[in-house]
């Protein structure tokens, strides 16, 4: 499961990986209701926990923090990531974290691709016919793709 955290919208995507074949299982965007941050985070946590129960992923990949000019935005995003990480930990999942540039590199071959390039490649790589594929949903699927590419090498290194 890939997660693109946010305090208003949280993207999620579940892929099945058999050998080198990736299949899209489900994905979407969780939207928090307007209101205080604590209530938005609780809503996102509960919704994500529900999807974890429904799809029962074996592993999770989450986008790490990016650098922003607005420190308040960084603090709010960190709290949203915390709510997502808590749901993943409660589900007993191993969590792997990837930077935005690693995710873009995995999806497009370039670490500085824009959001539209990532979306287009996610659609192509997973042969998706979802229209419109939301930005948060696409970023979450790109995060899952990134983990699918990195996991085999990590397993080989761990076996050494």
C-alpha positions in Angstrom: 0.0 0.0 0.0 1.3 3.4 -0.9 0.3 6.5 1.1 0.6 10.2 0.1 -0.2 11.9 3.4 -2.0 15.2 3.8 -4.1 16.9 6.4 -7.0 17.7 4.1 -6.6 14.8 1.6 -4.7 11.6 1.9 -4.0 9.4 -1.2 -3.8 5.7 -0.9 -3.2 2.9 -3.3 -3.0 -0.9 -3.1 -1.0 -2.9 -5.6 -0.4 -6.6 -5.9 3.1 -7.6 -6.8 3.7 -11.1 -8.2 7.3 -11.4 -9.5 7.7 -8.3 -11.6 4.0 -8.0 -12.4 2.1 -5.2 -10.7 -1.7 -5.1 -10.6 -3.8 -2.3 -9.3 -6.2 -3.5 -6.6 -7.7 -0.3 -5.4 -6.9 3.3 -4.7 -8.5 6.6 -3.8 -8.3 9.8 -1.9 -9.6 10.3 1.7 -11.0 13.7 2.2 -11.2 15.2 5.7 -14.2 17.3 6.6 -13.6 21.0 7.3 -12.8 21.7 10.9 -10.1 21.6 13.5 -6.9 19.7 12.7 -7.5 17.1 15.4 -10.9 16.1 13.9 -9.5 16.0 10.4 -6.6 13.7 11.5 -9.0 11.5 13.4 -11.2 11.2 10.3 -8.3 10.3 8.1 -6.9 7.8 10.6 -10.2 6.0 10.9 -10.8 5.9 7.1 -7.3 4.7 6.4 -7.7 2.0 9.1 -10.9 0.9 7.4 -9.1 0.4 4.1 -6.3 -1.5 5.9 -8.9 -3.9 7.3 -10.6 -4.2 3.9 -7.5 -4.8 1.7 -5.0 -6.2 4.3 -1.8 -5.1 2.6 1.4 -6.8 3.6 3.7 -3.7 3.6 3.3 0.0 3.3 5.3 2.8 1.6 4.9 6.4 2.7 6.2 9.6 1.2 8.6 11.4 3.5 8.5 15.1 4.3 9.5 17.6 1.6 11.1 21.0 2.2 8.6 23.8 2.3 9.0 27.5 2.8 6.0 27.6 5.2 7.0 26.0 8.5 3.4 25.8 9.6 2.5 23.7 6.6 5.4 21.4 7.4 4.2 20.9 11.0 0.6 20.2 9.9 1.9 17.7 7.2 4.1 16.0 9.9 1.0 15.5 12.1 -0.9 14.0 9.1 2.0 11.7 8.4 1.9 10.7 12.1 -1.8 9.8 11.9 -1.2 7.7 8.8 1.9 6.0 10.4 -0.1 5.2 13.5 -2.8 3.5 11.4 -0.2 1.5 9.6 1.6 0.5 12.8 -1.7 -0.5 14.4 -2.3 -2.8 11.4 1.1 -4.4 12.0 2.7 -3.3 8.8 6.3 -2.7 8.1 6.6 0.9 6.8 9.1 2.0 4.2 9.6 5.7 3.5 10.7 7.3 0.3 11.5 10.8 -0.7 9.5 12.7 -3.3 12.5 12.5 -5.7 12.8 8.7 -5.2 9.1 8.3 -6.0 9.3 10.5 -9.1 12.4 8.6 -10.2 10.6 5.2 -9.8 7.5 6.4 -11.7 9.1 8.4 -14.5 12.8 7.8 -14.6 13.5 11.4 -13.4 13.6 12.6 -9.9 12.4 16.1 -10.8 9.3 15.2 -12.8 6.2 17.3 -12.3 2.9 15.9 -10.9 1.3 15.5 -14.3 4.2 13.4 -15.6 4.0 11.2 -12.6 0.2 10.8 -13.1 0.6 9.9 -16.7 3.3 7.3 -16.1 1.3 5.7 -13.2 -1.7 5.4 -15.5 0.5 3.8 -18.2 2.6 1.5 -16.0 -0.5 0.2 -14.2 -2.7 0.3 -17.3 -5.3 2.3 -15.4 -8.6 3.5 -16.9 -9.5 5.6 -13.9 -10.7 9.1 -15.0 -9.9 11.4 -13.5 -7.0 9.9 -11.5 -6.6 12.3 -8.7 -3.2 13.8 -7.8 -3.1 12.4 -4.3 -4.3 9.0 -5.6 -1.6 9.0 -8.3 1.1 10.0 -5.9 0.1 7.2 -3.5 0.3 4.7 -6.4 3.7 6.1 -7.4 4.8 5.5 -3.8 3.7 1.9 -4.0 5.4 1.5 -7.3 8.6 2.9 -5.8 8.5 0.3 -3.0 7.9 -2.5 -5.5 11.0 -1.4 -7.3 13.2 -1.1 -4.2 12.0 -4.1 -2.2 13.8 -6.8 -4.1 17.2 -5.1 -3.8 16.5 -4.5 -0.1 15.7 -8.2 0.5 18.9 -9.2 -1.3 21.0 -6.8 0.9 19.3 -8.1 4.0 20.2 -11.6 3.1 24.0 -10.8 3.0 
